Amino acid sequence: MVWAENLATTPACGGANPPPCAESTEPGGRRSRVVLARLDYAEPVAPQSVSAEPMPKWGSAFRRGDALPIVPHLSAGVYTAPGAEAGSARVEITENPARTMIMRIAVTYSGYRDGDGITVDGTESVERRAESGFAPITWHSDLSVSGTHTGTRRTSEPGGLTLGTEVIRNDFQAAGTLTTVLDGHTYTQPGNGS
């Protein structure tokens, strides 16, 4: 068996925020290695037969200068999702003017219960700041849960929690807060720079 192991590296660890980066015990302080395991005690087995299936299409041909393909998405509108046991979730989707990208999703939960003994009430939304997949997004949340588990999830208001594009580079940067309280335990978003 062969696999790779990698130690976390800044900015995923260390710097201004925990967790600290682990110290390498490898020669030269290497932070990646390939591991080979020989299973000498295992008995070989005959390969299993596999039925022939057509190869899945993993992508579309793209040539330099081609227009980017339009990715299908749920159309703008207001949708209602009934809970499996009770209540409903009202979902409002907003697109950009060209109808090529979702810009905002807002959900209102009213006694929503899906069979797990938890009832959800409140509102939540996420909004893209610009027509780009890398634009900052703002999240607003004011939810409460009751039943098997109890708690809340709330963002600081009126600004909510805005995530910057640095998240893609594994460098968390946010303005505002998101606080979740579940069964008496409080959780907050990671610190900036982590």
N, C-alpha and C positions, 0 to 999 in steps of 0.2 A: 504494500500500500504506500502511496506517495501523497503527501499534502504539504502545504506551506503554512508557516506560522509567522506573524508579524506583530511586533510590539507597537503600541500606539505612539505616535510622534506628535510634537507640537504642530498645530494648535489644538489637536484633539485632546491633549493632556498638557500639564505643566503651565507655565506662564502665570497669569494673574488668578486663574481659577483651578480648583481641583478637577479631576484627580491628577496627582503628580505622575510624571512619566516614569515608567518602570526602568530600572537600570539593566542594561544588557549584560549577560554573563558570557556572551559569545566572543571569540577572538576578534580583536580590533573594534569591539563595541557594536558589531553588526546588529541590526534591528529586524532582519528578515532571515529566514532559513527555510530550506526544503528538508523534510523529514522522510526517510525511507524506512519502512518497517517490514521485516521478513517474518512471515507467519509459519515458522518451521514446524509447529505442532499441528497445523491445519491439514486436513486431507483434501486433495484436489477433487473437484466435482465436475461432472459433464456440463457443458454449456447448455442453457435453456434455449429452446427454439423460440424465435420471435416471428410473429406473423408480419408479412410485408404491409406497410402502410405508405400512402403517398407522403412525400416530404412536405412539412408545413412551410407556408410562405412566411418568411421572417421579416421581409422588408420589400420595399419597392425600389426599382432602379432609379437612380438620381444622377443626373449629369450637371456639371457646372453650368450655371445660368438658368437651370430649370426653376420654375416658381415652386415655392414650398407647397407641399400638399396640404389640403384642408383636413384637419383631424376632426372626425365626427364627434359630436358631443350632444348632450341633452339640450333641446331647444329651450329658449327663454319661455317663461310662463310660470304659472302657479300650479303646483301639484299637491295632492293630499295623499299621505301614506297612512293607512289605518294600522294601529297597533294590533298584534296578533291576539291580544287579550282585551285591550281597552284603549281608549283615547286615539289620538291621531297626531301626525306631524305635518304641518303645512310648510311646503318648501317653495321658495320663490327664487327663480333663476333669472339673472340678467346677463345679456350678451353685449358685446361691443356692437357699434353701428353696422359693421360689415357682416355680423352674425357668424364670425369665424372663431370666436373665443368667449368662454364664460368669464365675466368680469366680477360677478358677485353671486353668492349663494347665501340665502337667509332662511333659517328654519325656526318655526315656533312649535314647541311641543306642548300638547294639552293632555295631561293624564296619560301619556304614551306608555303602554306596557306591552312587552313583546314575549311574555311567557317565561321570563327569568326571575319573576318576583320583584322587579325593580320598576318603579314608575318615574318617568322623567317629565318635568315641567320647566318652562322657561324659553329663552331665545338664544340663538347663536348665529353668527354670520362671519363670512370671510370675504374680503374684497381685494381685488388686484388693483394696484395704484396706476398701472399703465398697461398698454397693450403689448406686453412682452412676457414671455415665460420666466424671465429673470427679474421682473419688477417686484418691489417690496409688496408684501401683503399685510392687511390689517385684519385682526381677528377680534370680534366682540363676543363675549359669552356671559350669560346670566342664567345658569341652569341649576336646578336642584333635583336630587334623586331621593326617593323614599322607598321603603319596603325592605327587601333582603339586605340592602346596603343603604346608608344615608349619607348625604353630602351635598356639596355645591361646587360649581366651577364658575369663577368670575374673573373678568379682565378689569384692569383699572380703567376708569371712565372719566371724561368722555372720549379719550383717545384710543382706548383698547390696547391691544398688543400688536405692534408692527414689527415684522421680521424683515431684516435687510437681506440683500442678495448675497452677503458673505456666507450665508448658511451653505450655499453650494460648494464653497471652498472649505467646509468644515470649520468655519469660524463664526460661531453664533453671535449675532449682533441684533439686539431688539430694543425698542422703546416701549415703555409700559410694562405691565405685569399680567401674568396669568396664574391664578392661585386655585388649586383644587384641594378640597377637604373631603376625604372619604373615610367614613367610619372613625372620625376623630383624628385622623392623621392628615397633616398639611403638606402639600407638594407645590413647589414653585418651578418656574422655567429655569434652565441653566443660566449661569452668569455669563455676561458678555465676554467674549474672547475665548470661550471654552469650546 
